[in-house]
């Protein structure tokens, strides 16, 4: 039997895996993960084995461990945090005449799994012959509800294929399931070795509840299950519970032509404060709601939720069916990461795996929230509200560092800095400006004054205060921000990183404007006219280094004076470089892990001329090795803007296929949310040329050779509209809401119910840029 993803024109709305490859299980468990932003279930088989890396996650639920330092220093973060694999409710074991259904034994004559982007479910069909020759067909479907955020559900159906068979199903809640830790850090491994301490266990009728708490972080969680069984007469059941296991067992003889159907409802909840009885009540209430809705009702709610999402967010790509599928896959997982987070973080891996220890980074605000702001703004609002809940920790961190305002963490689950490597963590102050940028973008795109008053203004003013205390007016003029780390992780502790300075500049100006819009809020935080004037002066005098000899912007002051990395003599197997060369060497050479100055030209494109963008892009293409999944989407955006459309197509594909093709060989630990978001950005901001400078929208669309048509949908100021691009023209059309003024290649256009067609000018003709040897993206268009 063949195995692998099925990529045909017939499946633009689903991802299908045919056959079973045990060696690929960890990879498919990530790609087939289901989540709603609150609960995450990796795509393990219902039977529990064979398995790669099982995982069930609750957003924000973590265990603590002590960070190690060979040489401690003042201001070093003390505690690490790592996501916990909580009680697994996915397990439904099947015994066929005493033979466990295990895909490694007997024979699977047919097996496929389908992730459906429209139904929001994972379906599976297996035909299996036991070692003794008894044949059954198993069909399953599972969901994590977008509408009932504490609920997951599974429909498990078994059909005999050759006469009456005795079937036994065992439906489990399993805590502390043994897993091999995906990390090489022994402290993390120790924290994850049986991290849950049992506090309560109950089983009655078809229902069971387990309550556990973590040993160090003191968080408490509850998992509950209930069932509905449909089968012939003669069903025998029993249920029991102990500390780490609850199990419902059902046995029945099923004749050929009949079926055994089990519908399993699972409820989850956690809290840092509520008692075990309160959490039990919460998850049992969630189950009661799910039972009242029923399986078909949950399916209908899921479909309606997704119909509304795709109505506002769909992207269509004609001419490349595989890419069409990949971009929808990307959007679906971005939605799953953020839909029901509700004042929790959006981790770098979403809830698809334990990679990065479940931490959230600046990726969320700079990549994922761009997508959500223009497709599902309420989810962007929730993610920003989480940042607001961590402001006190950010203020404490700033004070610990001798600074004013708020210093947000580079990586965290609960808002406290968890990076033990301060050159990449603490020194990456741009995170605070990235969060401010997302706040300003959201407010401009939604006109959500309630959010700005209660959350946004405070975030903006506290981050503005950080820049004033971190930077200084230099002896030779200008406002300098020295000794910081920008987005590129192959450079650290640099003076006047252009990205950081430009984002801080915008932060300062947005804070000033927000405080003037809401003077009462500003006054409550003791912001006066003198402080606002100080912010504006710093922004106006911000140092933006420029190399007059090379006519490019150095990534940071003196960066272009560093010696170039010896790309010619770097073997292909030595990438990623950080695993094969010391940081001290990377830091002092011109070699770039991920877009930095190029990202600045996207998010602060208003600070560069078209000629500067073209020269900068070519210069940094020769030095960027893309050892980070964050890079390709941004490079696609700027490649398209400066006229390298085929290259933009290549980078778009790399971003979209990062997980499906396992480009970085680490999908086993979870999907790359920023790269998935980058596929949308490469399409909408790249090929569509969308920019949101100064709070207004503009487009400069162009298509590469090989694509016949690209269209996408957006929401801006409550208006839903579509953009359709062909090689010759772009059409803008209102779908619902008020008419909207935008710009098309600099020309004003009013989006109305009648589609407005605008011609697309020729792209600039520039020499094709080169990449470091062996680091060019795979060609998407086959000439």
Beta strands, then each sheet from edge to edge (+ up, - down):
strand 1: 4-6
strand 2: 14-18
strand 3: 34-35
strand 4: 39-41
strand 5: 56-58
strand 6: 62-66
strand 7: 79-83
strand 8: 92-96
strand 9: 99-100
strand 10: 107-116
strand 11: 121-129
strand 12: 135-144
strand 13: 151-160
strand 14: 165-174
strand 15: 196-204
strand 16: 207-214
strand 17: 220-230
strand 18: 236-241
strand 19: 245-254
strand 20: 259-271
strand 21: 315-318
strand 22: 472-473
strand 23: 479-480
strand 24: 563-564
strand 25: 589-590
strand 26: 698-699
strand 27: 709-716
strand 28: 719-726
strand 29: 729-736
strand 30: 740-744
strand 31: 747-751
strand 32: 756-759
sheet 1: 1+ 2- 10+ 11- 12+ 13- 20+ 17- 16+ 15-
sheet 2: 3+ 4- 5+
sheet 3: 6+ 7-
sheet 4: 9+ 8- 14+ 19- 18+
sheet 5: 21+ 27- 28+ 29- 32+
sheet 6: 22+ 23-
sheet 7: 24+ 25+
sheet 8: 26+ 30+ 31-
end
